[in-house]
């Protein structure tokens, strides 16, 4: 079973939580024999590839911050990872971002061909909703979780953000247009992860509002640091998958704001995210640590 790499700046219990998530993902991809072998392999290749599991951690730690249990939140956490993996498979396709590598490995379409990659993404998206329907209870909570995830992955959020991103925005569109793209393309799934955690914990309105304020700031901080990592990578590496957005002419936060101002904006958003957690008290310590990791990460 694959195990994700550990990062010392993350909360101390991250490795244990990730192991739980990895085991559940492994179990959910033990698909029926009627699933074609190559399709099964492509789905597992992308879903089980080493990764941070950021969104899954947000689900389970969001639930914990509201008094819920990791056990009750695990299926929803896995579903978010499935949707995220599906989106990455499709984003990497030649018709989209045209990336040959993902997390240091050949992209799904380079490993299995475009047709199987598209179908693997489709399969993971469907599997996500089946995972919630079969693993989250009671039924009304499962239905609410399905709706939240569908909206986040849908045409007004993740898919719409990607459509605007590949269409490109001229520099004069400004910061509002860029933030709009990434609040949908990146931020919507991060906010949905926290909402799912709140739902599985049966959180009250005050707790849910705190998580969503945190998620809104964190999602944008995450994207800015991603853009900054591309810029810094471009400065030190040649011939690797770095700086691809600038190469493709896409608008980025450092490109629009400048590196120094983008760094300051990410720090401001991280502080905003941490302040949003104050109503949740000490139970939100993992979420606060995760926000600081997002700001300080170097890969």
Secondary structure, 3 states (H helix, E strand, C coil): CCCCCCCCCCCCCHHHHHHHHHHHHHHHCCCCCCCCHHHHHHHHHHHCCCCCCHHHHHHHHHHHHCCCCHHHHHHHHHHHHHHHHHHHHHHCCCCCCCCCEECCEECHHHHHCHHHHHHHHHHHHHHHHHHHHHHCCCHHHHHHHHHHHHHHHCCCCHHHHHHHHHHCCCHHHHHHHHHHHHHHHHHHHHHHHHHHHHHHCCCCHHHHHHHHHHHHHHHHHHHHHHHHHHHHHHHHCCCCCCCHHHHCCCCCHHHHHCHHHHHHHHHHHHHHHHHHCHHHHHHHHHHHHHHHHHHHCCC
